[in-house]
Amino acid sequence: MKKYCVGCGEEINPQRVKILPNTKTCTGCSTTGAKRGVTIMHGDVEKDDTWIETLFVEEEDYELYQKSIGRNSNK
């Protein structure tokens, strides 16, 4: 089933619809920007009780995180 963008009226890419079935916009009209992933290890390594969590954050928050840990995120 074809879906059309409420912003521009063009057909939304079928792969986007497959991944986001409730989407109403194409990628060009979407107001959601790219996200960055931050991996965080929790627990106690000595007790072998650890797990990893991935947080998805906005680009601005990612830059702040990188600065807070003393890294330059520019590649």
N, CA, C and O atoms as a Tinker XYZ file with bonds, in Angstrom:
   300  protein
     1  N      0.840000   -1.185000    0.000000    73     2
     2  CA     0.000000    0.000000    0.000000    64     1     3
     3  C      0.887000    1.252000    0.000000    63     2     4     5
     4  O      1.742000    1.413000    0.871000    81     3
     5  N      0.685000    2.105000   -0.948000    73     3     6
     6  CA     1.469000    3.332000   -1.050000    64     5     7
     7  C      0.988000    4.344000   -0.020000    63     6     8     9
     8  O     -0.206000    4.475000    0.250000    81     7
     9  N      1.965000    5.059000    0.548000    73     7    10
    10  CA     1.642000    6.150000    1.469000    64     9    11
    11  C      2.276000    7.421000    0.915000    63    10    12    13
    12  O      3.351000    7.389000    0.316000    81    11
    13  N      1.594000    8.528000    1.125000    73    11    14
    14  CA     2.085000    9.803000    0.619000    64    13    15
    15  C      2.361000   10.757000    1.764000    63    14    16    17
    16  O      1.651000   10.770000    2.768000    81    15
    17  N      3.399000   11.551000    1.598000    73    15    18
    18  CA     3.857000   12.497000    2.603000    64    17    19
    19  C      2.838000   13.627000    2.798000    63    18    20    21
    20  O      2.331000   14.199000    1.833000    81    19
    21  N      2.553000   13.935000    4.068000    73    19    22
    22  CA     1.634000   15.043000    4.349000    64    21    23
    23  C      2.299000   16.393000    4.121000    63    22    24    25
    24  O      1.615000   17.413000    4.033000    81    23
    25  N      3.631000   16.411000    4.024000    73    23    26
    26  CA     4.347000   17.655000    3.808000    64    25    27
    27  C      4.428000   18.066000    2.357000    63    26    28    29
    28  O      4.079000   19.189000    1.992000    81    27
    29  N      4.902000   17.126000    1.516000    73    27    30
    30  CA     5.133000   17.465000    0.115000    64    29    31
    31  C      4.212000   16.725000   -0.861000    63    30    32    33
    32  O      4.130000   17.081000   -2.036000    81    31
    33  N      3.534000   15.711000   -0.372000    73    31    34
    34  CA     2.618000   14.964000   -1.224000    64    33    35
    35  C      3.259000   13.863000   -2.043000    63    34    36    37
    36  O      2.555000   13.128000   -2.736000    81    35
    37  N      4.586000   13.726000   -1.983000    73    35    38
    38  CA     5.288000   12.676000   -2.718000    64    37    39
    39  C      5.108000   11.335000   -2.023000    63    38    40    41
    40  O      4.813000   11.272000   -0.829000    81    39
    41  N      5.289000   10.267000   -2.787000    73    39    42
    42  CA     5.200000    8.925000   -2.203000    64    41    43
    43  C      6.349000    8.722000   -1.213000    63    42    44    45
    44  O      7.493000    9.084000   -1.489000    81    43
    45  N      6.025000    8.138000   -0.056000    73    43    46
    46  CA     7.051000    7.828000    0.953000    64    45    47
    47  C      7.724000    6.529000    0.542000    63    46    48    49
    48  O      7.057000    5.573000    0.145000    81    47
    49  N      9.043000    6.497000    0.637000    73    47    50
    50  CA     9.821000    5.317000    0.279000    64    49    51
    51  C      9.238000    4.088000    0.985000    63    50    52    53
    52  O      9.048000    4.114000    2.201000    81    51
    53  N      8.950000    3.010000    0.242000    73    51    54
    54  CA     8.358000    1.805000    0.835000    64    53    55
    55  C      9.188000    1.202000    1.976000    63    54    56    57
    56  O      8.631000    0.618000    2.906000    81    55
    57  N     10.511000    1.340000    1.908000    73    55    58
    58  CA    11.353000    0.830000    2.997000    64    57    59
    59  C     11.125000    1.628000    4.284000    63    58    60    61
    60  O     11.126000    1.062000    5.377000    81    59
    61  N     10.933000    2.926000    4.151000    73    59    62
    62  CA    10.643000    3.766000    5.325000    64    61    63
    63  C      9.306000    3.350000    5.927000    63    62    64    65
    64  O      9.175000    3.247000    7.147000    81    63
    65  N      8.314000    3.111000    5.073000    73    63    66
    66  CA     6.986000    2.700000    5.553000    64    65    67
    67  C      7.072000    1.336000    6.240000    63    66    68    69
    68  O      6.395000    1.089000    7.238000    81    67
    69  N      7.909000    0.457000    5.694000    73    67    70
    70  CA     8.070000   -0.871000    6.293000    64    69    71
    71  C      8.648000   -0.766000    7.703000    63    70    72    73
    72  O      8.193000   -1.455000    8.615000    81    71
    73  N      9.647000    0.095000    7.880000    73    71    74
    74  CA    10.299000    0.264000    9.180000    64    73    75
    75  C      9.456000    1.107000   10.127000    63    74    76    77
    76  O      9.389000    0.825000   11.323000    81    75
    77  N      8.809000    2.146000    9.591000    73    75    78
    78  CA     7.977000    3.065000   10.386000    64    77    79
    79  C      6.566000    3.083000    9.799000    63    78    80    81
    80  O      6.212000    4.021000    9.084000    81    79
    81  N      5.765000    2.073000   10.086000    73    79    82
    82  CA     4.449000    1.976000    9.441000    64    81    83
    83  C      3.506000    3.152000    9.733000    63    82    84    85
    84  O      2.584000    3.403000    8.957000    81    83
    85  N      3.719000    3.858000   10.813000    73    83    86
    86  CA     2.841000    4.986000   11.153000    64    85    87
    87  C      3.364000    6.334000   10.665000    63    86    88    89
    88  O      2.784000    7.376000   10.970000    81    87
    89  N      4.465000    6.313000    9.904000    73    87    90
    90  CA     5.040000    7.573000    9.439000    64    89    91
    91  C      4.076000    8.327000    8.525000    63    90    92    93
    92  O      3.306000    7.731000    7.773000    81    91
    93  N      4.141000    9.632000    8.611000    73    91    94
    94  CA     3.289000   10.481000    7.778000    64    93    95
    95  C      4.121000   11.374000    6.856000    63    94    96    97
    96  O      3.576000   12.100000    6.025000    81    95
    97  N      5.464000   11.311000    7.014000    73    95    98
    98  CA     6.333000   12.181000    6.221000    64    97    99
    99  C      7.459000   11.389000    5.563000    63    98   100   101
   100  O      7.865000   10.328000    6.039000    81    99
   101  N      7.947000   11.935000    4.461000    73    99   102
   102  CA     9.140000   11.374000    3.824000    64   101   103
   103  C     10.363000   11.841000    4.610000    63   102   104   105
   104  O     10.240000   12.659000    5.522000    81   103
   105  N     11.534000   11.330000    4.263000    73   103   106
   106  CA    12.737000   11.727000    4.998000    64   105   107
   107  C     13.058000   13.203000    4.785000    63   106   108   109
   108  O     13.596000   13.855000    5.679000    81   107
   109  N     12.734000   13.729000    3.620000    73   107   110
   110  CA    12.997000   15.142000    3.343000    64   109   111
   111  C     12.155000   16.091000    4.182000    63   110   112   113
   112  O     12.603000   17.189000    4.512000    81   111
   113  N     10.951000   15.684000    4.527000    73   111   114
   114  CA    10.047000   16.538000    5.307000    64   113   115
   115  C     10.091000   16.233000    6.806000    63   114   116   117
   116  O      9.525000   16.976000    7.607000    81   115
   117  N     10.753000   15.157000    7.180000    73   115   118
   118  CA    10.817000   14.776000    8.592000    64   117   119
   119  C     11.547000   15.837000    9.400000    63   118   120   121
   120  O     12.540000   16.397000    8.936000    81   119
   121  N     11.072000   16.112000   10.586000    73   119   122
   122  CA    11.725000   17.081000   11.467000    64   121   123
   123  C     12.640000   16.396000   12.472000    63   122   124   125
   124  O     13.278000   17.068000   13.283000    81   123
   125  N     12.713000   15.075000   12.431000    73   123   126
   126  CA    13.587000   14.323000   13.328000    64   125   127
   127  C     14.959000   14.216000   12.701000    63   126   128   129
   128  O     15.094000   13.763000   11.565000    81   127
   129  N     15.970000   14.630000   13.430000    73   127   130
   130  CA    17.328000   14.567000   12.918000    64   129   131
   131  C     17.993000   13.241000   13.216000    63   130   132   133
   132  O     17.402000   12.364000   13.847000    81   131
   133  N     19.208000   13.101000   12.766000    73   131   134
   134  CA    19.984000   11.889000   13.020000    64   133   135
   135  C     20.296000   11.770000   14.498000    63   134   136   137
   136  O     20.440000   12.773000   15.197000    81   135
   137  N     20.399000   10.551000   14.964000    73   135   138
   138  CA    20.727000   10.269000   16.362000    64   137   139
   139  C     22.115000    9.657000   16.434000    63   138   140   141
   140  O     22.623000    9.127000   15.446000    81   139
   141  N     22.723000    9.736000   17.607000    73   139   142
   142  CA    24.016000    9.110000   17.866000    64   141   143
   143  C     23.841000    8.121000   19.007000    63   142   144   145
   144  O     22.992000    8.318000   19.876000    81   143
   145  N     24.631000    7.070000   19.011000    73   143   146
   146  CA    24.555000    6.063000   20.059000    64   145   147
   147  C     25.706000    6.193000   21.036000    63   146   148   149
   148  O     26.852000    6.405000   20.641000    81   147
   149  N     25.389000    6.064000   22.324000    73   147   150
   150  CA    26.390000    6.072000   23.379000    64   149   151
   151  C     26.244000    4.747000   24.130000    63   150   152   153
   152  O     25.174000    4.443000   24.657000    81   151
   153  N     27.320000    3.963000   24.175000    73   151   154
   154  CA    27.291000    2.678000   24.857000    64   153   155
   155  C     27.833000    2.850000   26.269000    63   154   156   157
   156  O     28.901000    3.425000   26.476000    81   155
   157  N     27.074000    2.338000   27.238000    73   155   158
   158  CA    27.453000    2.490000   28.649000    64   157   159
   159  C     27.473000    1.112000   29.297000    63   158   160   161
   160  O     26.520000    0.343000   29.170000    81   159
   161  N     28.582000    0.800000   30.003000    73   159   162
   162  CA    28.671000   -0.458000   30.731000    64   161   163
   163  C     28.288000   -0.218000   32.182000    63   162   164   165
   164  O     28.763000    0.726000   32.812000    81   163
   165  N     27.435000   -1.070000   32.702000    73   163   166
   166  CA    26.982000   -0.993000   34.085000    64   165   167
   167  C     27.439000   -2.238000   34.833000    63   166   168   169
   168  O     27.813000   -3.239000   34.223000    81   167
   169  N     27.405000   -2.166000   36.144000    73   167   170
   170  CA    27.656000   -3.341000   36.970000    64   169   171
   171  C     29.039000   -3.372000   37.558000    63   170   172   173
   172  O     29.756000   -2.372000   37.568000    81   171
   173  N     29.406000   -4.555000   38.053000    73   171   174
   174  CA    30.661000   -4.777000   38.755000    64   173   175
   175  C     31.459000   -5.838000   37.998000    63   174   176   177
   176  O     31.093000   -7.014000   38.001000    81   175
   177  N     32.539000   -5.424000   37.355000    73   175   178
   178  CA    33.347000   -6.332000   36.546000    64   177   179
   179  C     33.939000   -7.440000   37.412000    63   178   180   181
   180  O     34.031000   -8.586000   36.971000    81   179
   181  N     34.338000   -7.114000   38.629000    73   179   182
   182  CA    34.956000   -8.110000   39.502000    64   181   183
   183  C     33.975000   -9.207000   39.894000    63   182   184   185
   184  O     34.396000  -10.331000   40.166000    81   183
   185  N     32.702000   -8.916000   39.929000    73   183   186
   186  CA    31.693000   -9.917000   40.284000    64   185   187
   187  C     31.075000  -10.555000   39.037000    63   186   188   189
   188  O     30.147000  -11.358000   39.138000    81   187
   189  N     31.593000  -10.192000   37.870000    73   187   190
   190  CA    31.058000  -10.698000   36.608000    64   189   191
   191  C     29.553000  -10.427000   36.498000    63   190   192   193
   192  O     28.771000  -11.269000   36.056000    81   191
   193  N     29.194000   -9.230000   36.915000    73   191   194
   194  CA    27.789000   -8.811000   36.921000    64   193   195
   195  C     27.681000   -7.510000   36.128000    63   194   196   197
   196  O     27.440000   -6.443000   36.691000    81   195
   197  N     27.864000   -7.617000   34.814000    73   195   198
   198  CA    27.854000   -6.417000   33.984000    64   197   199
   199  C     26.827000   -6.541000   32.868000    63   198   200   201
   200  O     26.437000   -7.638000   32.468000    81   199
   201  N     26.405000   -5.384000   32.382000    73   199   202
   202  CA    25.540000   -5.338000   31.212000    64   201   203
   203  C     25.800000   -4.037000   30.478000    63   202   204   205
   204  O     26.299000   -3.068000   31.050000    81   203
   205  N     25.456000   -4.034000   29.212000    73   203   206
   206  CA    25.693000   -2.859000   28.379000    64   205   207
   207  C     24.361000   -2.278000   27.948000    63   206   208   209
   208  O     23.434000   -2.999000   27.577000    81   207
   209  N     24.289000   -0.969000   28.005000    73   207   210
   210  CA    23.096000   -0.238000   27.588000    64   209   211
   211  C     23.508000    0.751000   26.497000    63   210   212   213
   212  O     24.559000    1.384000   26.594000    81   211
   213  N     22.691000    0.880000   25.478000    73   211   214
   214  CA    22.949000    1.865000   24.428000    64   213   215
   215  C     21.881000    2.938000   24.487000    63   214   216   217
   216  O     20.687000    2.648000   24.418000    81   215
   217  N     22.322000    4.180000   24.614000    73   215   218
   218  CA    21.413000    5.325000   24.625000    64   217   219
   219  C     21.505000    6.023000   23.275000    63   218   220   221
   220  O     22.598000    6.212000   22.742000    81   219
   221  N     20.381000    6.397000   22.736000    73   219   222
   222  CA    20.356000    7.145000   21.482000    64   221   223
   223  C     20.023000    8.589000   21.807000    63   222   224   225
   224  O     18.995000    8.874000   22.421000    81   223
   225  N     20.895000    9.498000   21.394000    73   223   226
   226  CA    20.786000   10.900000   21.776000    64   225   227
   227  C     20.883000   11.809000   20.552000    63   226   228   229
   228  O     21.343000   11.397000   19.487000    81   227
   229  N     20.445000   13.036000   20.727000    73   227   230
   230  CA    20.566000   14.049000   19.678000    64   229   231
   231  C     22.039000   14.400000   19.496000    63   230   232   233
   232  O     22.843000   14.208000   20.409000    81   231
   233  N     22.390000   14.911000   18.327000    73   231   234
   234  CA    23.776000   15.257000   18.004000    64   233   235
   235  C     24.371000   16.220000   19.035000    63   234   236   237
   236  O     25.517000   16.050000   19.450000    81   235
   237  N     23.606000   17.221000   19.445000    73   235   238
   238  CA    24.098000   18.217000   20.419000    64   237   239
   239  C     24.443000   17.547000   21.755000    63   238   240   241
   240  O     25.472000   17.865000   22.352000    81   239
   241  N     23.603000   16.633000   22.226000    73   239   242
   242  CA    23.864000   15.933000   23.482000    64   241   243
   243  C     25.072000   15.007000   23.359000    63   242   244   245
   244  O     25.830000   14.839000   24.313000    81   243
   245  N     25.246000   14.413000   22.191000    73   243   246
   246  CA    26.401000   13.556000   21.951000    64   245   247
   247  C     27.694000   14.371000   22.033000    63   246   248   249
   248  O     28.676000   13.930000   22.630000    81   247
   249  N     27.683000   15.550000   21.434000    73   247   250
   250  CA    28.865000   16.423000   21.489000    64   249   251
   251  C     29.199000   16.785000   22.939000    63   250   252   253
   252  O     30.366000   16.767000   23.332000    81   251
   253  N     28.187000   17.110000   23.725000    73   251   254
   254  CA    28.404000   17.435000   25.143000    64   253   255
   255  C     28.973000   16.241000   25.895000    63   254   256   257
   256  O     29.876000   16.393000   26.719000    81   255
   257  N     28.450000   15.060000   25.616000    73   255   258
   258  CA    28.952000   13.840000   26.256000    64   257   259
   259  C     30.421000   13.615000   25.909000    63   258   260   261
   260  O     31.235000   13.326000   26.786000    81   259
   261  N     30.755000   13.751000   24.625000    73   259   262
   262  CA    32.151000   13.546000   24.205000    64   261   263
   263  C     33.084000   14.526000   24.900000    63   262   264   265
   264  O     34.176000   14.151000   25.325000    81   263
   265  N     32.662000   15.770000   25.017000    73   263   266
   266  CA    33.493000   16.762000   25.715000    64   265   267
   267  C     33.638000   16.412000   27.186000    63   266   268   269
   268  O     34.709000   16.601000   27.761000    81   267
   269  N     32.570000   15.901000   27.808000    73   267   270
   270  CA    32.596000   15.590000   29.242000    64   269   271
   271  C     33.555000   14.448000   29.555000    63   270   272   273
   272  O     34.072000   14.367000   30.669000    81   271
   273  N     33.804000   13.558000   28.583000    73   271   274
   274  CA    34.735000   12.464000   28.820000    64   273   275
   275  C     36.110000   12.740000   28.199000    63   274   276   277
   276  O     36.982000   11.871000   28.178000    81   275
   277  N     36.282000   13.970000   27.695000    73   275   278
   278  CA    37.579000   14.384000   27.178000    64   277   279
   279  C     37.910000   13.894000   25.789000    63   278   280   281
   280  O     39.080000   13.721000   25.448000    81   279
   281  N     36.893000   13.670000   24.988000    73   279   282
   282  CA    37.128000   13.225000   23.608000    64   281   283
   283  C     36.645000   14.267000   22.631000    63   282   284   285
   284  O     35.709000   15.019000   22.904000    81   283
   285  N     37.304000   14.298000   21.478000    73   283   286
   286  CA    36.877000   15.156000   20.391000    64   285   287
   287  C     36.104000   14.266000   19.421000    63   286   288   289
   288  O     36.679000   13.346000   18.839000    81   287
   289  N     34.795000   14.530000   19.237000    73   287   290
   290  CA    33.971000   13.648000   18.415000    64   289   291
   291  C     34.094000   13.923000   16.918000    63   290   292   293
   292  O     33.524000   13.185000   16.115000    81   291
   293  N     34.820000   14.961000   16.527000    73   291   294
   294  CA    34.992000   15.242000   15.094000    64   293   295
   295  C     35.903000   14.201000   14.487000    63   294   296   297
   296  O     36.963000   13.892000   15.030000    81   295
   297  N     35.480000   13.661000   13.354000    73   295   298
   298  CA    36.302000   12.625000   12.692000    64   297   299
   299  C     36.915000   13.179000   11.445000    63   298   300
   300  O     37.639000   12.471000   10.746000    81   299
